Amino acid sequence: MLFSRTSSGPSRGGASVGSKLPGVGAMNHQLIIVGGGATHRQVPWFRKDSDYWGLIALAGIMKTCDQWFELHPWSVLGPKDRWRSRRLKPLYMIRRYAHLPHVRQFPMSVFRNHPGAPFTSSFTYQLALAYDLGYSSVRLYGLGDFLTGSARERTVEWAGLLYWIGCWRGWVTTSGMPEPRSPHRPAGAACCTTGWLPPPCLGAACRGLAA
């Protein structure tokens, strides 16, 4: 099931982000965001009308990837993810690092364009960026395992993800995930004890940008 992008949803603040970001596929493309859950096996790989985004931690399941993401600071990465960060291109990280000259900083404009929205996991960052880039539609695969993950994944991260899906109902297609009950109050929101926060500080670069 594939839905077209609609005009409803959080304000984009008049931004034209896509024209300013190198290395990202042509707009009016479909975007496929891949997680590590069971439905990643259903991904329709190598479609000419689609771009593929993945996390470096999932490099082993990605058959192709147009844009890699690692949105945790270098200081917390384990040896495998540090090795991948040095080799996978193109790569967005939350900030630039002198020893990783190929890395591009995740666009800070995304946070300013969506003030007050929950950025609770790497997938919410990806969805916000995809919207600002003007993708015509998005398919999510392999994210249903949030429901069986850690306490934070089942509550804060899951509620944040459903917020973005609910706000853009009709633009995002999910595989193996329940439909959000409301575009304004996502299922699971009552469990989100931290409330709707500005982007969690994954590095000093993003502190205070949602203010």
Helices and strands as residue ranges (DSSP letters): G 18-20, E 30-34, G 38-42, E 50-55, G 56-58, E 67-70, G 74-76, H 79-87, E 91-93, E 103-105, H 109-113, H 122-133, E 137-141, G 144-148, H 151-152, I 153-157, H 158-167, E 172-174, G 189-191, G 204-206
